[in-house]
């Protein structure tokens, strides 16, 4: 008898899942965005007019970054034997950004859930791809951070060391059985698929793009800040955000960025606005885009996506 209320609750959640999802995501978005919008208003329109060209440049760079991440995600799906049509893949990938403010990376579950609903893709496979994407991003961020910190001492030797580290990781993924032994997930993903080796080399590019974006945002020619220093600051945001425990690293990342840019010699008068601009283009702007993609996906009925899930190529 005790199971009946639980079953009724589960059925209710399934029936009204879209409304519940909207409510939860909206709650996270509004809660997280209040303080940021207040600071955005305080920055004044003159600041944004003066930096319109920088805003456009960073927008283009971040679009390239998102495209690259989306390509890696789509390619990792193929390693799991999941082939998604390119058009729907774009919507599916962008929908994940609707959950950027969800705690402990739970927003990443949006894509696997929609893959399951639309194409009957096993939920475990979709979640594994998200974990892989997050893992590759973390590893590559660490490599970029170490390479940037070693640059003053080793110069191009630091670049060679970073490429060597990435090459070793790609070799392990492509030609050894170690991933199978460590994970026991051989039945879900084909570890020796070239997608994994490609992801090892492609994900660091995203961190370099973020570093370049930060360099542009920090003033004319980076206000004299060497580019290699900002290549180190960009991936360090990931560590700070993760350690903070806050959704999206809100507050902690802004404080860290402001402190680091101040330490590196940026103009204190415009420091807060520069951090706002950077976070706007690398984080906040993608949340409404994710919402829009999710709403478009919800217009498609369950099972309407033609996905090949068996063939591993």
Phi and psi in degrees as a GROMACS rama.xvg file:
@    title "Ramachandran Plot"
@    xaxis  label "Phi"
@    yaxis  label "Psi"
@TYPE xy
-66.2745  -21.5117  UNK-2
-76.6069  -22.7601  UNK-3
-63.5313  -46.675  UNK-4
-59.5195  -37.9859  UNK-5
-64.949  -41.6527  UNK-6
-65.4466  -39.8414  UNK-7
-64.2799  -41.4647  UNK-8
-63.1792  -43.1088  UNK-9
-62.7655  -42.9753  UNK-10
-63.6477  -38.7183  UNK-11
-64.3526  -42.731  UNK-12
-62.9409  -43.7687  UNK-13
-62.7117  -42.7015  UNK-14
-65.9522  -39.0057  UNK-15
-111.189  31.2736  UNK-16
-62.5717  -34.9987  UNK-17
-67.7527  -43.7909  UNK-18
-64.4692  -41.685  UNK-19
-64.1908  -42.359  UNK-20
-62.3682  -44.4205  UNK-21
-59.5938  -44.8306  UNK-22
-61.7501  -46.7003  UNK-23
-65.3948  -47.8601  UNK-24
-64.9792  -38.8616  UNK-25
-65.057  -38.1614  UNK-26
-61.6965  -46.7407  UNK-27
-63.2489  -41.9009  UNK-28
-65.8335  -47.4502  UNK-29
-65.6097  -44.7769  UNK-30
-61.5696  -44.9891  UNK-31
-74.2478  -27.6368  UNK-32
-90.1597  -11.9964  UNK-33
-59.3796  -53.305  UNK-34
-66.5819  -36.6503  UNK-35
-66.3817  -41.3048  UNK-36
-65.7591  -34.8209  UNK-37
-62.7123  -45.325  UNK-38
-66.6991  -34.2269  UNK-39
-63.4756  -41.8934  UNK-40
-65.1444  -38.2248  UNK-41
-68.04  -22.513  UNK-42
-69.0665  -25.7276  UNK-43
84.9483  147.288  UNK-44
-67.9182  -27.1733  UNK-45
-61.7422  -39.9211  UNK-46
-59.3722  -42.6679  UNK-47
-74.4246  -34.4313  UNK-48
-64.6673  -41.3422  UNK-49
-66.3931  -24.4609  UNK-50
-113.782  25.8182  UNK-51
-60.9738  -42.3276  UNK-52
-65.0266  -37.7979  UNK-53
-65.8265  -40.7009  UNK-54
-58.5964  -44.0966  UNK-55
-66.3779  -43.0318  UNK-56
-61.7318  -45.0363  UNK-57
-67.0607  -36.3028  UNK-58
-60.9166  -42.0281  UNK-59
-65.8335  -42.5408  UNK-60
-62.4536  -44.4957  UNK-61
-69.2943  -30.4613  UNK-62
-64.041  -39.6412  UNK-63
-64.0428  -38.8614  UNK-64
-63.4799  -45.7054  UNK-65
-65.319  -40.9121  UNK-66
-60.6026  -42.2714  UNK-67
-63.9778  -45.7479  UNK-68
-60.6083  -41.2017  UNK-69
-64.2637  -39.3777  UNK-70
-64.4579  -42.6665  UNK-71
-61.8554  -44.2229  UNK-72
-59.8127  -46.3944  UNK-73
-63.1795  -38.6614  UNK-74
-71.3683  -35.8824  UNK-75
-66.6649  -32.7904  UNK-76
-59.2755  -38.1865  UNK-77
-65.6097  -34.3181  UNK-78
-65.0809  -26.273  UNK-79
-90.3575  8.11527  UNK-80
78.0018  21.5257  UNK-81
-113.837  117.857  UNK-82
-109.507  116.279  UNK-83
-112.775  133.036  UNK-84
-54.991  142.382  UNK-85
-57.6501  -42.7215  UNK-86
-61.0777  -48.102  UNK-87
-69.7817  -31.169  UNK-88
-61.5436  -37.3048  UNK-89
-61.6985  -47.6718  UNK-90
-63.8027  -42.5571  UNK-91
-61.9856  -44.1195  UNK-92
-66.6982  -47.0849  UNK-93
-63.6756  -30.1217  UNK-94
-60.6914  -27.294  UNK-95
-62.2532  -24.2114  UNK-96
-75.52  -11.698  UNK-97
-64.6853  -23.1266  UNK-98
-104.541  22.7469  UNK-99
-59.8035  -28.0807  UNK-100
-93.0736  2.52029  UNK-101
-71.3815  144.646  UNK-102
-70.5999  157.172  UNK-103
43.2869  43.4883  UNK-104
64.2466  18.7282  UNK-105
-66.5543  -21.212  UNK-106
-61.8017  -21.0655  UNK-107
-67.691  -14.7297  UNK-108
-73.4849  -14.343  UNK-109
-59.6124  -45.9691  UNK-110
-64.1418  -49.298  UNK-111
-60.0607  -37.8913  UNK-112
-65.383  -42.2266  UNK-113
-69.8576  -35.9528  UNK-114
-61.7865  -40.029  UNK-115
-65.9786  -43.9577  UNK-116
-68.8915  -45.6441  UNK-117
-82.4172  -37.7626  UNK-118
-123.561  8.65134  UNK-119
55.7819  34.233  UNK-120
-76.4068  132.592  UNK-121
-52.1132  130.411  UNK-122
-59.3208  -37.6628  UNK-123
-61.7808  -37.9659  UNK-124
-66.7062  -43.1298  UNK-125
-64.493  -40.3077  UNK-126
-66.1503  -39.5737  UNK-127
-61.4365  -40.8211  UNK-128
-62.0327  -40.2591  UNK-129
-63.4719  -41.4936  UNK-130
-64.0955  -41.5017  UNK-131
-62.8185  -44.5374  UNK-132
-61.2137  -43.0398  UNK-133
-65.842  -41.1092  UNK-134
-64.9241  -45.1226  UNK-135
-62.2236  -39.257  UNK-136
-63.5893  -41.3551  UNK-137
-66.3134  -44.7913  UNK-138
-64.3197  -46.608  UNK-139
-65.8769  -35.4843  UNK-140
-61.9645  -40.0847  UNK-141
-64.2369  -39.5656  UNK-142
-65.7362  -44.8593  UNK-143
-62.9082  -42.0433  UNK-144
-60.7712  -48.1044  UNK-145
-65.4689  -41.9957  UNK-146
-61.7781  -40.8868  UNK-147
-66.6259  -39.7468  UNK-148
-68.7885  -28.8729  UNK-149
-84.264  -13.6348  UNK-150
-55.4374  -44.9408  UNK-151
-60.5627  -30.0608  UNK-152
-91.2039  -38.5431  UNK-153
-107.241  -14.7578  UNK-154
61.0891  -130.981  UNK-155
-66.6717  -15.1982  UNK-156
-63.406  -31.1824  UNK-157
-66.3885  -38.6442  UNK-158
-64.8416  -43.5047  UNK-159
-62.176  -40.2689  UNK-160
-65.3646  -40.1498  UNK-161
-64.5612  -43.582  UNK-162
-64.7457  -36.174  UNK-163
-64.6543  -42.6673  UNK-164
-62.8838  -42.7627  UNK-165
-65.8498  -39.4859  UNK-166
-61.9821  -39.9609  UNK-167
-64.2551  -42.783  UNK-168
-63.8664  -41.1939  UNK-169
-65.1349  -38.8554  UNK-170
-63.9781  -41.1916  UNK-171
-61.1725  -44.0816  UNK-172
-68.0766  -35.6463  UNK-173
-88.9987  -35.9611  UNK-174
-124.733  3.37944  UNK-175
-121.002  167.441  UNK-176
-97.1904  5.44566  UNK-177
-58.0767  -44.4507  UNK-178
-59.4167  -39.761  UNK-179
-62.1322  -41.9912  UNK-180
-67.4765  -37.2787  UNK-181
-78.2565  -30.5214  UNK-182
-108.652  -28.895  UNK-183
66.2778  22.9721  UNK-184
-107.081  29.6255  UNK-185
-60.103  -31.2482  UNK-186
-75.4587  -13.4053  UNK-187
-100.063  -41.7638  UNK-188
-133.231  144.892  UNK-189
-89.742  98.8475  UNK-190
-63.0418  -30.089  UNK-191
-85.2774  6.53117  UNK-192
-62.1669  138.446  UNK-193
-60.2733  -16.6848  UNK-194
-59.2828  -36.8057  UNK-195
-70.0114  -41.8341  UNK-196
-65.1852  -39.1826  UNK-197
-64.7537  -39.6678  UNK-198
-61.769  -34.4671  UNK-199
-59.3417  -40.1017  UNK-200
-88.9528  -23.8251  UNK-201
-84.301  -36.0232  UNK-202
-62.8501  -33.2972  UNK-203
-62.605  -25.843  UNK-204
-60.1556  -37.3417  UNK-205
-60.4433  -39.5471  UNK-206
-68.9968  -35.537  UNK-207
-65.9585  -37.8504  UNK-208
-63.0749  -41.7049  UNK-209
-64.275  -39.8007  UNK-210
-63.2436  -41.8416  UNK-211
-65.1261  -39.2514  UNK-212
-61.6719  -42.7036  UNK-213
-65.0497  -36.007  UNK-214
-64.0863  -41.1011  UNK-215
-67.5138  -41.3877  UNK-216
-66.904  -31.5993  UNK-217
-76.4716  8.60955  UNK-218
121.032  -178.363  UNK-219
-55.4731  117.811  UNK-220
52.1793  39.024  UNK-221
71.7874  17.7796  UNK-222
52.1718  33.0976  UNK-223
82.8914  -0.804186  UNK-224
-79.0156  125.588  UNK-225
-59.7316  142.607  UNK-226
-61.3118  -35.1519  UNK-227
-63.3252  -31.565  UNK-228
-66.9204  -38.2995  UNK-229
-76.349  -25.6639  UNK-230
-62.5451  -29.6262  UNK-231
-80.0861  -36.8655  UNK-232
-67.2561  -40.4338  UNK-233
-56.4105  -54.4007  UNK-234
-71.4396  -21.609  UNK-235
-65.299  -23.9793  UNK-236
-59.2128  -36.9634  UNK-237
-59.7245  -44.4287  UNK-238
-66.5083  -45.2148  UNK-239
-63.0739  -44.715  UNK-240
-61.9658  -41.0875  UNK-241
-66.8021  -42.2263  UNK-242
-70.4333  -26.9765  UNK-243
-68.6293  -30.0063  UNK-244
76.2103  -0.144233  UNK-245
-85.7952  144.027  UNK-246
-56.9421  122.614  UNK-247
68.8977  8.35222  UNK-248
64.8204  23.4538  UNK-249
-57.3684  132.619  UNK-250
90.2169  -54.8101  UNK-251
-67.5071  -46.0794  UNK-252
-65.167  -42.7834  UNK-253
-61.6807  -43.9432  UNK-254
-64.377  -40.7537  UNK-255
-64.9898  -46.4061  UNK-256
-60.3626  -46.4957  UNK-257
-60.6594  -43.9732  UNK-258
-63.6347  -43.0711  UNK-259
-68.515  -43.3148  UNK-260
-64.6535  -37.6644  UNK-261
-64.5624  -42.9792  UNK-262
-62.885  -33.5431  UNK-263
-83.35  -2.10524  UNK-264
103.582  17.2049  UNK-265
-71.7305  159.012  UNK-266
-67.0157  118.523  UNK-267
-63.9825  -26.6945  UNK-268
-66.8757  -31.2231  UNK-269
-113.183  9.39844  UNK-270
-62.0449  -47.0154  UNK-271
-61.5165  -42.8796  UNK-272
-65.7656  -36.3779  UNK-273
-65.7264  -40.4364  UNK-274
-64.0763  -41.1698  UNK-275
-60.656  -44.6044  UNK-276
-61.8818  -44.1716  UNK-277
-63.5015  -45.2553  UNK-278
-68.9873  -32.141  UNK-279
-58.9739  -48.3531  UNK-280
-82.7041  -22.4548  UNK-281
-101.114  -11.6042  UNK-282
-137.237  -65.5561  UNK-283
-65.7444  -38.9819  UNK-284
-64.8393  -23.7511  UNK-285
-82.7955  -13.7787  UNK-286
-68.0967  -52.1733  UNK-287
-63.7125  -31.8682  UNK-288
-63.609  -40.342  UNK-289
-63.3426  -41.4239  UNK-290
-59.8623  -46.1065  UNK-291
-60.1721  -45.3817  UNK-292
-61.9226  -39.3185  UNK-293
-66.4729  -40.7715  UNK-294
-63.908  -38.6747  UNK-295
-64.346  -42.6717  UNK-296
-61.5989  -36.7487  UNK-297
-68.1878  -12.6831  UNK-298
-76.4999  -17.1634  UNK-299
-89.0344  135.999  UNK-300
-70.8333  161.245  UNK-301
-58.6515  137.826  UNK-302
76.3624  11.7166  UNK-303
-84.9178  -9.36747  UNK-304
-92.8009  124.478  UNK-305
-85.3947  107.078  UNK-306
-124.248  134.042  UNK-307
-93.4935  119.949  UNK-308
-112.774  -5.66209  UNK-309
-100.599  -38.0789  UNK-310
-75.8467  127.811  UNK-311
-104.469  101.728  UNK-312
